[in-house]
Amino acid sequence: MTLLASVTPVRHRAPADKATPLLRWGKWAVLVLAAVLYTWALGRNGYANDYYAAAIYSGTKSWKAFFFGALDAGSYITVDKPPFALWVMGLSARIFGFGTWSMLLPQAAAGVASVALVHSAVRRALRGLGAGAAGAAALLAALVMTLTPITVAINRDNNPDTVLVLLLVAAGWFCLESIRTGRLRTLLVTAVLVGLAFNTKMLQAYLVLPAFAPTYLHAAPGTFVRRIGRLLASGAVLVVASGWWMVVVDRWPASSRPYIGGSTDNTVWDLVIGYNGLGRIFGGAGNGGGPGRLPADASEGVTRAFAGGMGGGPGGGGFGGASGAGRLFNDVMAGQISWLLPFAAVALVCGLVLVAGPALGTARDAVRASLLLWGGWLVVHYAVFSFSSGTFHPYYTTAMAPAVAALTGIGGVLMWRAARASAAWRLILAAAVALTGAWSFVVLRRTPEFVPWLAWAVVGGTVVAVLALAVTARAATAPDAGSGGPAGRGGRAAARITAVALAAAVAAGLAGPAAYAVTPLGAAMNGSNPTAGPSQGVGGPFGRGGFGGMNPPTGMTPPGGNRQDGAGQDGAARGGRGMRGPGGQVDAAMAAYLKRNKGSATWLVAVDSAQSASSLILSTGEPVIAMGGFTGSDPAMTVEKLQRYVTEGKLTYILIGDGGFGPSRGASSDVTAWVKKHGTQVEAAEYGGTDGSGSSLYKLG
């Protein structure tokens, strides 16, 4: 008798349906848990990532800056991402006033909504198996999604990945619905949502398409020609939904809009295919791992540090470690996303084996479609994230969490149903639980000082679960399992053992992720590279802060105003804490001087990079020019542009000099020469500063 033939359909008795109220309450409990994890002590995260916070703040001051996603209210340069996530947070900040909660609460809400959508998608996929099985799978998936450590970290931050995940999960939900119902409009909504995701983080949004399109083509109702036609129609909608902002911006006269940050030619198209596109896969174009755009006069040591931090070096590297099949399991990444990756892989394979047999009956098609969609999602993301040579941050992997969660819930319940009827499947399930527990033990023991007893508790729980699954009798299919005879008593005993096994398996599998997931609640996040676990905030070449680090303290000073706790404090007098990112040489004394002497100029000062500018924008509330964009290497400033700004009275002060990677990394040599020839250097004594910054302030005009 084959393995599949030994699996017979299991009759869904009344007790399974009676469990659904408990599962329903469980859903709400998980959503409450998610809300707590994503919002607890959220205020201590301050501005989170200064780079995006500055753009959000600037968008509250200028609708032009809002639309383009400009870093500053004067709209000199954009951030290096499309603005949809900034729009979400920016609208909240416009309504409620700019601050930590108005900026980060929409992110937390998006995270909770993603959990709810994963729950709904899994429940709908399995409802043909009965309310109990569907509810259990959905609850498990929602719990896994909630407790994924990197997801907790990023949902407490203002990076765009949280909104990206929500849009993609919603797109997955609608794609599965379009397969179930055969409705074209539902498929078109899927395309619109992926298009919005593209306007959140560009080509990363398209990583779901190799899962969505083949799944629809295989599983949707109708003839093959009809399915092809509908995919083509949705593709047209996708192009429009993805490209409208890019087309508007690129056709807008360049002289009256901000420079496109991260691009080499001031176009969004270059950003799509370069820095935020192929550059992320192959390196280069400012992404490391290839010929980037560092200044020619950068020192050899600094070049190596930059390349390592941004993903350069042999085989990539940087924030997420060297590229390769084991990247997601290395010391940096394992605790963020990998806990249930082995189980999800086993669940996917076993699930596909089970849907090939007769055990699932009429529910087979819906379950298969769900497995193909979430499985394709996981495989594509794993391949791209593992082998890309460009910039790679750990928080990118939050996009894998929905697939890991869904496959764990669906595959786990399918294997459990099969195990109730087959000793062979019980052993397979036991092996999957053992593999998960063993990997959790390995990850936890990499940092033995972190909750030192937990690894051994995971081992204990795993052993209990594996032994219980291995010795459980076939009580569920015994002919008189519900009687009071010996078989019935044996069946009830086996049921109790099984309940213990399942509880132990879930507890052992989720203990490690849960321990990591609560760590972001205990301290301010590193906004530029948020992570969870005992080594939060893995930085690049600049240490824990990474790019744009140094979050403001609790009770931070809003831009140019009073502290949120009402104590009152001028933003420029914060000791410069938020103004010293990489290359940021504007201290509190200089900032105060610039504010006093700004006059009617549009911009307070021009500085080398966005790391310096964003901190200064947030501390003073004034527009600041970031001449070289995020990395300081964008060719945004020219002599002609600078002359025009000075002539029109839009800019009076400029800071040039050693920005950290080499002289004038935010300004070309021509700009530097022009400033030194036509500007007047401001002596440090004029504003009460020192001469040890390595940069020089010049007055123009």
Secondary structure by P-SEA (a helix, b strand, c coil): cccccccccccccaaaaaaaaaaaaaaaaaaaaaaaaacccccccccccaaaaaaaaaaaacaaaaaacccccccccccccccaaaaaaaaaaaacccccccccaaaaaaaaaaaaaaaaaaaaacccccaaaaaaaaaaaaaaaaaaaaaaaaaacccaaaaaaaaaaaaaaaaaaaaacccaaaaaaaaaaaaaaaaacccccccaaaaaaaaaaccccccaaaaaaaaaaaaaaaaaaacaaaaaaaaccccccccccccccccccccccccccccccccccccccccccccccccaaaaaaaaaaacccccccccccccccccccccccccccccaaaaaaaaaaaaaaaaaccccccaaaaaaaaaaaaaaaaaaaaaaaacccccccccccccaaaaaaaaaaaaaaaaaaaaaccaaaaaaaaaaaaaaaaaaaaaaacccccccaaaaaaaaaaaaaaaaaaaccccccccccccccaaaaaaaaaaaaaaaaaaaaaaaacaaaaaaaacccccccccccccccccccccccccccccccccccccccccccccccccccccccccccccccccccccaaaaaaaaacccccccccccccaaaaaaaaaaccbbbbcccccccccccccaaaaaaaaaaccccbbbbccccccccccccaaaaaaaaacbbbbccccccccccccbbbbbcc
